[in-house]
Amino acid sequence: MKNICKNTYLAADFGGGSGRIIAGFLHQGKLELEEVHRFPNRQVKLGNHIYWDFPALFEDMKTGLKLAVQKGYAVKGIGIDTWGVDFGLIDKHGNLLGNPVCYRDARTDGIPAEVFKTLDEQQHYADTGIQVMAINTLFQLYSMKLNQEVQLDVARQLLFMPDLFSYFLTGVANNEYCIASTSELLDARRRNWSTSTIRTLGLPEHLFGEIIFPGTIRGTLKEDIARETGLGSVDVIAVGSHDTASAVAAVPATEYPIAFL
């Protein structure tokens, strides 16, 4: 196989309808991409909410990592990107408190109007620089606060979807900047959390962890994951982990400026 012994990086790309593990490596000076594994991503209606089946997605990702080993790829690193705004909460023991709720859930209906009874909308936009949308993380969290959800009381940290996958691969919890920017909770100028927004809305400040940037090594595969997948000690590397950010970064445009709306 031509991929044997090549330095390969694996991309775990999760979209709203499917996920895939893609191997990338240089062959005769050109980047080649090969699909290792593809799997569905389902939204599950359970009780009053629509959830993502995170345990199934994590298992599918591990299957893709195992297949990469079986196919002979010499894996040097793993990057993960997903859709934006959604998140999981982990407790003080590192356990996931519940399946992440899907942004298509109705829990944020009418919530922006409630938020802007407290925040000045124009100043908020000037601070965060992101379009106000009811699906954004800010409104999901404020809905949880209004409904006095227990998860919000006992959670130790908030992890966006790519952060969550990375955490359960490495045991290291951090928040990648590009995905955090979909939350409507970042200060666009300081490139860090908007503490004024978080405090004004009465959200738990300790949920918002260290911001890291693309190119940072997030952590190394935990021993059990390294053993189960057969990959050994491999780094998980932060990419532009909102899928749109990764797509923009991949555009081969070097001579002329481009804009994305």
Disulfide bonds with the S-S distance in Angstrom:
none
